[in-house]
């Protein structure tokens, strides 16, 4: 005696397929580590140590911060991925939140990041008193 399988509930099947697609498309609430990294394919030298930076809060001259950052990163000045990756260590508060929310599609090079940073904090330069 052969028993026929129960009838397929197409609505339930469609719902399950949609749920599987949603799970496969994103990981736990968009927290996939690769998507959270601005430079996911970076390879740091084995002996690399992040320099100590004065932390930028978003309330001073962005050009001065970039200059001081680059001076501390002189050994890696021609390695865009390291410059972009380590820049987060020179930020705090609102400036760090700004960095974390950048999309990797728009930041491919150090120049992209530096120009975006200047645009974001340009108002600090514009508001500074002119002493000339």
C-alpha positions in Angstrom: 0.0 0.0 0.0 1.4 3.4 -1.0 0.5 6.5 0.8 0.2 9.8 -1.1 2.1 12.8 0.3 0.0 15.5 1.8 -1.1 18.2 -0.6 1.4 21.1 -1.0 0.3 24.4 0.4 1.6 26.8 -2.2 1.2 29.9 0.0 3.2 28.3 2.8 5.9 27.1 0.4 6.2 30.6 -1.1 6.5 32.1 2.3 9.3 29.6 3.3 11.2 30.3 0.0 11.0 34.0 0.7 12.3 33.6 4.2 15.2 31.4 3.0 16.1 34.1 0.3 16.1 36.8 3.0 18.4 34.7 5.2 20.8 33.9 2.4 20.8 37.5 1.2 21.8 39.1 4.5 23.4 37.8 7.6 22.3 38.7 11.1 20.8 42.2 10.7 23.5 43.3 8.2 26.3 42.4 10.5 28.4 40.5 8.1 32.0 41.3 9.0 33.0 41.8 5.3 30.3 44.4 4.8 31.2 46.2 8.0 34.9 46.7 6.9 35.8 49.7 4.7 38.9 47.7 3.5 37.9 44.1 3.8 40.9 42.7 1.8 43.7 44.5 3.7 46.8 42.5 4.7 48.8 44.2 7.4 52.5 43.4 7.8 53.2 40.9 10.6 55.1 43.4 12.7 52.6 46.3 12.1 51.7 48.4 15.1 49.1 51.2 14.8 50.7 54.5 15.9 49.1 56.5 18.7 47.1 59.3 17.2 45.6 62.5 18.6 41.9 61.7 18.2 39.9 64.0 15.9 36.4 64.8 17.3 35.1 66.8 14.3 35.5 70.2 15.8 39.0 71.3 14.6 40.7 71.8 11.3 40.5 68.7 9.1 43.6 69.6 7.1 45.7 69.7 10.2 44.4 66.4 11.3 45.2 64.8 7.9 48.7 66.3 7.9 49.4 64.9 11.4 47.9 61.5 10.5 50.1 61.3 7.3 53.2 62.2 9.3 52.6 59.4 11.7 51.9 57.0 8.9 55.0 58.0 6.8 56.2 54.4 6.6 53.0 53.4 4.8 52.4 56.6 2.9 52.1 54.8 -0.5 49.8 52.0 0.8 46.3 53.3 0.4 44.6 50.3 2.1 46.6 50.7 5.2 46.1 54.5 5.3 42.3 54.1 4.9 42.1 51.2 7.4 44.1 52.9 10.1 42.4 56.3 9.8 39.6 55.0 12.1 42.1 54.8 14.9 42.7 58.6 14.6 39.0 59.4 15.1 36.6 59.6 18.1 33.0 60.5 18.8 31.0 62.0 15.9 34.0 61.7 13.5 34.3 58.0 14.2 30.6 57.5 13.7 31.0 59.3 10.4 33.8 57.0 9.3 31.9 53.8 10.4 29.0 54.9 8.2 31.1 55.4 5.0 30.3 53.0 2.2 33.2 51.1 0.7 31.8 51.7 -2.8 32.7 55.4 -2.4 36.1 55.0 -0.7 38.5 53.1 -2.9 41.7 55.1 -2.2 43.3 57.3 0.4 42.6 60.3 -1.8 38.9 59.4 -1.8 38.8 59.2 2.0 40.9 62.4 2.4 38.6 64.4 0.1 35.5 63.0 1.7 36.8 63.9 5.1 37.7 67.4 4.1 34.2 67.9 2.6 32.6 66.6 5.8 34.5 68.9 8.1 35.1 71.9 5.8 32.9 74.0 8.0 35.5 74.0 10.7 37.9 75.7 8.3 35.2 78.1 7.1 34.4 79.1 10.6 38.0 79.7 11.8 38.9 83.3 12.2 41.2 84.7 9.6 44.3 86.2 11.2 46.0 87.7 8.2 
